[in-house]
Amino acid sequence: MLTERKSQILKIIANDYISTAQPVASSVVARAHGLGVSSATVRNEMVALEEEGYIHRPHISSGGVPSDKGYRQLVQWLDDSLQVGADDAHRVTDELSESSEDVDEWANTAAGILAALLDTVAFATPLRSHTSSIKGIELLELQEMLVMMVVVMQEAVVYRQLIRTTHSITSSDLEHTRNRVNSLVAGKSLLSLRSSTPEPDAEFDRRVVQSAVDVARRHETQRLKSRKLQGLSRLFRQPEFAEDGERAQMAVTAIESDDVFEGLASAVPTGHHTVTFIGSENEHDSLKQFSVVVCDYGVDGEASGVVGILAPTRLAYGRAIPLVSYAGTSLSGIVNRVYG
């Protein structure tokens, strides 16, 4: 049971260790934080905290280090109304407002901001429709017998594909083909396109429809593997990795795994939620020594992605959680303007 004094000592140990990456001795707790009790009393309380699983000692004679359970308790103590710092909020807002008009670039920018501010790896998955579909197509004549098809997906992702023709096609013919094909493919998912799209009579129309299906297939493949990563070198500069090659290798394994990121994306409920996984709470073995803070973003009921960080469990949760949440909120605002 966590008494008031044990809670206070746990907070001191956690915050000191987060700041210094050094085990925290009972004498340091007693001297530096005005508890009004002796080192011996603090030591006894730390023994109890260790027995209850809130801290551990790397070596028999070393100070205390928070366990996953200890960090989880620290997060539970955080005020639900905790706000992002003003400087952090301005950085997110300013840099996102300056990024190009491209959904993928916004996600990449958000990951870069989080990596720089929290000095660790940050990631963002691409916005994806809950039922990914084609929003519409456009056909443009580039030169005689060469047409460019522009396909806009529901997530505002744009693809371009060239179609060669056997004869010249007038602007009027292109407009009619565009309208006919849009009536067949707009609003349809890849599954629906494959199973129920009627075959047009005109040969060129058939080629445009097939090209649209090919683009939808490519989009489905890419969206499952595409992600934006920033800050890998920052993560490896953390003290935890200085002499621990095995931990560094685990980080690389996690970062390279499509399954890890798909699992993280699916673990976050839609509707702007921020979720924190600490160490052993992570499902994937490669993440057991890390903490992940991840937030969804997007348009409710239509499309979503996630943005977050991968960090050592020695993380300033009181800053990281509201910052990741703010990044997700900001991305949602931008995406909703696009969809609007």
C-alpha positions as CSV (number, residue, x, y, z in Angstrom):
1,M,0.0,0.0,0.0
2,L,1.3,3.4,-0.9
3,T,1.2,5.7,2.1
4,E,1.6,9.4,1.7
5,R,5.3,9.2,2.6
6,K,6.0,6.3,0.2
7,S,4.2,8.2,-2.5
8,Q,6.3,11.2,-2.0
9,I,9.5,9.2,-2.0
10,L,8.4,7.4,-5.2
11,K,7.8,10.7,-6.9
12,I,11.2,12.0,-5.8
13,I,13.0,8.9,-7.1
14,A,11.1,8.9,-10.4
15,N,11.6,12.6,-11.1
16,D,15.3,12.5,-10.1
17,Y,16.0,9.4,-12.2
18,I,14.2,10.9,-15.2
19,S,16.4,14.0,-14.9
20,T,19.8,12.3,-14.2
21,A,19.6,8.7,-15.4
22,Q,21.4,7.7,-12.2
23,P,20.0,5.5,-9.4
24,V,18.7,7.6,-6.6
25,A,20.2,6.9,-3.1
26,S,18.2,7.2,0.1
27,S,20.7,9.8,1.4
28,V,19.9,12.0,-1.7
29,V,16.2,11.6,-1.1
30,A,16.5,12.6,2.6
31,R,18.9,15.5,2.1
32,A,17.7,17.2,-1.1
33,H,14.0,17.2,-0.7
34,G,13.2,18.3,2.8
35,L,11.3,15.2,3.9
36,G,12.2,15.8,7.5
37,V,13.1,12.2,8.1
38,S,16.5,10.4,8.4
39,S,18.2,8.5,5.6
40,A,17.5,5.3,7.5
41,T,13.8,6.0,7.5
42,V,13.9,6.7,3.8
43,R,15.9,3.5,3.2
44,N,13.3,1.5,5.0
45,E,10.6,3.0,2.9
46,M,12.6,2.3,-0.3
47,V,12.9,-1.3,0.8
48,A,9.1,-1.4,1.1
49,L,8.7,0.2,-2.3
50,E,11.1,-2.4,-3.8
51,E,9.1,-5.2,-2.2
52,E,5.9,-3.8,-3.6
53,G,7.4,-3.6,-7.1
54,Y,7.5,0.2,-7.6
55,I,11.3,0.5,-7.7
56,H,14.3,-1.8,-8.2
57,R,18.0,-1.6,-7.7
58,P,20.4,-2.3,-10.6
59,H,22.9,-3.6,-8.0
60,I,22.7,-4.6,-4.4
61,S,24.4,-1.4,-3.2
62,S,22.9,1.1,-5.6
63,G,20.1,3.5,-5.3
64,G,16.5,3.1,-6.5
65,V,15.3,3.1,-10.1
66,P,11.5,3.2,-10.9
67,S,10.1,0.0,-12.3
68,D,7.4,-0.1,-15.0
69,K,4.9,-0.2,-12.2
70,G,6.4,2.8,-10.6
71,Y,6.3,4.8,-13.8
72,R,2.7,3.7,-14.3
73,Q,1.8,5.0,-10.9
74,L,3.6,8.3,-11.7
75,V,1.4,8.6,-14.9
76,Q,-1.7,7.9,-12.9
77,W,-0.9,10.8,-10.6
78,L,-0.7,13.2,-13.5
79,D,-3.7,15.6,-13.6
80,D,-6.1,14.8,-16.4
81,S,-6.3,18.5,-17.2
82,L,-2.5,18.7,-17.6
83,Q,-1.8,21.2,-20.5
84,V,1.0,21.3,-23.0
85,G,3.6,24.0,-22.3
86,A,3.2,27.3,-24.1
87,D,6.6,27.1,-25.8
88,D,5.9,23.5,-27.0
89,A,2.5,24.5,-28.3
90,H,3.9,27.5,-30.2
91,R,6.5,25.2,-31.7
92,V,4.0,22.7,-33.0
93,T,1.6,25.4,-34.2
94,D,4.2,27.5,-36.0
95,E,6.0,24.6,-37.7
96,L,2.8,22.9,-38.9
97,S,1.5,26.2,-40.3
98,E,4.7,26.6,-42.3
99,S,4.7,23.1,-43.8
100,S,3.6,22.4,-47.3
101,E,0.0,21.7,-48.3
102,D,0.5,17.9,-48.2
103,V,-1.0,15.5,-45.6
104,D,2.1,13.3,-45.5
105,E,4.3,16.3,-45.0
106,W,2.2,17.5,-42.1
107,A,2.6,14.1,-40.4
108,N,6.3,14.1,-41.1
109,T,6.6,17.6,-39.7
110,A,4.7,16.6,-36.5
111,A,7.1,13.7,-36.0
112,G,10.1,15.9,-36.5
113,I,8.8,18.4,-33.9
114,L,8.2,15.7,-31.3
115,A,11.6,14.1,-31.9
116,A,13.3,17.5,-31.4
117,L,11.4,18.6,-28.3
118,L,11.5,15.2,-26.5
119,D,14.9,14.1,-27.8
120,T,13.8,10.7,-29.0
121,V,12.2,8.8,-31.9
122,A,8.9,10.1,-33.1
123,F,6.6,8.6,-35.7
124,A,3.4,9.2,-37.6
125,T,1.4,6.8,-39.7
126,P,-0.3,8.1,-42.8
127,L,-3.9,9.2,-42.7
128,R,-6.1,6.3,-43.9
129,S,-9.7,6.0,-44.6
130,H,-11.7,3.5,-42.4
131,T,-13.0,2.3,-45.8
132,S,-10.3,3.6,-48.1
133,S,-11.8,4.7,-51.3
134,I,-11.3,6.8,-54.4
135,K,-12.6,10.4,-54.0
136,G,-12.4,11.1,-57.7
137,I,-10.2,11.2,-60.9
138,E,-9.1,13.9,-63.3
139,L,-7.7,13.3,-66.8
140,L,-5.2,15.7,-68.4
141,E,-3.7,15.6,-71.9
142,L,0.0,16.0,-71.7
143,Q,0.8,15.6,-75.3
144,E,-0.7,13.7,-78.3
145,M,-1.6,10.2,-77.3
146,L,-0.4,10.6,-73.7
147,V,-2.8,11.3,-70.9
148,M,-2.1,11.8,-67.2
149,M,-4.7,10.4,-64.8
150,V,-4.8,12.1,-61.3
151,V,-6.5,10.0,-58.7
152,V,-7.4,11.5,-55.3
153,M,-8.0,9.1,-52.5
154,Q,-10.4,9.8,-49.6
155,E,-7.4,10.5,-47.3
156,A,-6.4,13.4,-49.6
157,V,-3.5,11.4,-51.0
158,V,-2.9,12.1,-54.7
159,Y,-1.5,9.6,-57.3
160,R,-0.6,10.3,-60.9
161,Q,-0.5,7.7,-63.6
162,L,0.3,8.0,-67.3
163,I,-2.0,6.3,-69.9
164,R,-0.8,6.0,-73.5
165,T,-3.5,6.0,-76.1
166,T,-3.6,4.6,-79.7
167,H,-5.1,7.8,-81.1
168,S,-5.6,11.5,-80.2
169,I,-8.3,12.3,-77.7
170,T,-10.0,15.6,-77.6
171,S,-10.6,17.6,-74.4
172,S,-14.3,17.0,-74.8
173,D,-13.7,13.3,-75.0
174,L,-11.5,13.4,-71.9
175,E,-14.2,15.3,-70.0
176,H,-16.9,12.7,-70.9
177,T,-14.6,9.8,-70.0
178,R,-13.7,11.5,-66.6
179,N,-17.4,11.9,-65.8
180,R,-18.3,8.3,-66.8
181,V,-15.4,6.8,-64.9
182,N,-16.0,8.9,-61.8
183,S,-19.6,7.6,-61.8
184,L,-18.2,4.1,-61.6
185,V,-15.3,4.4,-59.2
186,A,-15.8,7.5,-56.9
187,G,-16.5,6.5,-53.3
188,K,-15.6,2.8,-53.8
189,S,-13.1,0.8,-51.9
190,L,-10.6,-1.5,-53.6
191,L,-12.7,-4.5,-52.5
192,S,-15.8,-2.9,-54.1
193,L,-14.0,-2.0,-57.3
194,R,-12.8,-5.5,-57.7
195,S,-16.2,-7.1,-57.1
196,S,-18.8,-4.9,-58.5
197,T,-17.5,-2.3,-61.0
198,P,-19.2,-2.8,-64.4
199,E,-17.0,-2.9,-67.4
200,P,-17.4,0.2,-69.6
201,D,-18.2,-0.2,-73.3
202,A,-15.5,2.2,-74.6
203,E,-12.0,0.8,-74.7
204,F,-10.4,3.9,-73.3
205,D,-12.9,4.1,-70.5
206,R,-11.9,0.4,-69.6
207,R,-8.3,1.4,-69.5
208,V,-9.0,4.3,-67.2
209,V,-11.0,2.2,-64.9
210,Q,-8.3,-0.5,-64.7
211,S,-5.7,2.2,-64.0
212,A,-7.9,3.5,-61.2
213,V,-8.1,0.0,-59.7
214,D,-4.3,-0.4,-60.0
215,V,-3.8,2.9,-58.1
216,A,-6.3,1.8,-55.4
217,R,-4.3,-1.4,-55.0
218,R,-1.0,0.4,-54.8
219,H,-2.5,2.8,-52.2
220,E,-3.7,-0.1,-50.1
221,T,-0.2,-1.7,-50.1
222,Q,1.7,1.6,-49.4
223,R,-0.6,2.8,-46.7
224,L,0.0,-0.4,-44.7
225,K,3.8,0.1,-44.8
226,S,4.3,3.8,-45.0
227,R,5.3,5.7,-41.8
228,K,7.2,8.8,-41.0
229,L,10.1,8.4,-38.6
230,Q,12.3,11.1,-37.0
231,G,15.0,11.2,-34.3
232,L,16.6,7.8,-34.4
233,S,20.1,9.3,-33.7
234,R,18.5,11.2,-30.7
235,L,17.3,8.0,-29.2
236,F,20.7,6.4,-29.4
237,R,22.3,9.3,-27.6
238,Q,20.3,8.6,-24.5
239,P,22.3,7.2,-21.6
240,E,20.4,3.9,-21.7
241,F,22.1,3.0,-25.0
242,A,25.7,4.2,-24.2
243,E,26.8,0.7,-23.2
244,D,23.8,-1.5,-24.0
245,G,24.0,-2.7,-27.6
246,E,21.3,-5.3,-27.0
247,R,18.8,-2.5,-26.1
248,A,19.8,-0.5,-29.2
249,Q,19.2,-3.6,-31.3
250,M,15.8,-4.0,-29.8
251,A,15.0,-0.4,-30.8
252,V,16.1,-1.0,-34.3
253,T,14.0,-4.2,-34.5
254,A,10.9,-2.3,-33.3
255,I,11.5,0.6,-35.7
256,E,11.9,-1.7,-38.7
257,S,8.8,-3.8,-38.0
258,D,5.6,-3.1,-39.9
259,D,3.7,-5.3,-37.4
260,V,4.8,-3.1,-34.5
261,F,3.5,0.1,-36.0
262,E,0.3,-1.5,-37.3
263,G,-0.2,-2.9,-33.8
264,L,0.3,0.6,-32.2
265,A,-2.1,2.2,-34.7
266,S,-4.8,-0.4,-34.1
267,A,-4.4,-0.1,-30.3
268,V,-5.5,3.5,-30.1
269,P,-9.3,4.1,-30.1
270,T,-10.4,6.7,-32.7
271,G,-11.9,9.9,-31.4
272,H,-8.7,11.7,-30.3
273,H,-7.3,9.5,-27.6
274,T,-3.8,9.5,-26.2
275,V,-2.5,6.2,-24.9
276,T,0.7,5.4,-23.0
277,F,2.4,1.9,-23.0
278,I,5.2,1.5,-20.4
279,G,7.8,-1.2,-20.8
280,S,6.2,-4.6,-20.2
281,E,2.7,-3.2,-21.0
282,N,3.7,-3.3,-24.7
283,E,2.6,-6.4,-26.6
284,H,5.7,-6.7,-28.8
285,D,8.8,-8.1,-27.2
286,S,11.0,-5.5,-29.0
287,L,9.2,-2.7,-27.1
288,K,9.4,-4.2,-23.6
289,Q,12.2,-1.8,-22.5
290,F,10.6,1.2,-24.0
291,S,7.7,3.5,-23.5
292,V,5.3,4.6,-26.3
293,V,3.0,7.6,-26.2
294,V,0.7,7.6,-29.1
295,C,-2.4,9.7,-30.2
296,D,-4.8,9.3,-33.0
297,Y,-5.7,12.1,-35.4
298,G,-8.0,12.4,-38.3
299,V,-11.7,12.9,-39.2
300,D,-14.2,11.1,-36.9
301,G,-15.8,8.2,-38.7
302,E,-13.9,8.7,-41.9
303,A,-10.1,8.5,-41.7
304,S,-7.4,8.4,-39.1
305,G,-3.7,8.0,-38.4
306,V,-1.5,8.1,-35.3
307,V,1.4,10.2,-34.1
308,G,3.6,9.4,-31.2
309,I,7.0,8.7,-29.7
310,L,9.2,5.7,-28.8
311,A,11.4,6.5,-25.8
312,P,13.2,4.9,-22.9
313,T,10.9,4.3,-20.0
314,R,12.9,7.1,-18.3
315,L,10.6,9.6,-19.9
316,A,9.3,13.0,-18.7
317,Y,5.7,11.8,-18.9
318,G,4.2,15.1,-17.6
319,R,5.6,16.9,-20.7
320,A,5.5,14.1,-23.2
321,I,1.8,13.0,-22.9
322,P,0.2,16.5,-23.3
323,L,2.7,17.3,-26.1
324,V,1.9,14.2,-28.1
325,S,-1.8,14.9,-27.5
326,Y,-1.5,18.4,-28.7
327,A,0.3,17.3,-31.9
328,G,-2.5,14.9,-32.6
329,T,-5.1,17.6,-32.0
330,S,-3.2,20.0,-34.3
331,L,-3.0,17.4,-37.1
332,S,-6.7,16.7,-36.7
333,G,-7.5,20.4,-37.1
334,I,-5.5,20.5,-40.4
335,V,-7.0,17.3,-41.8
336,N,-10.5,18.5,-41.0
337,R,-9.9,21.7,-42.9
338,V,-8.8,19.6,-45.9
339,Y,-11.8,17.3,-45.7
340,G,-14.0,20.4,-45.2
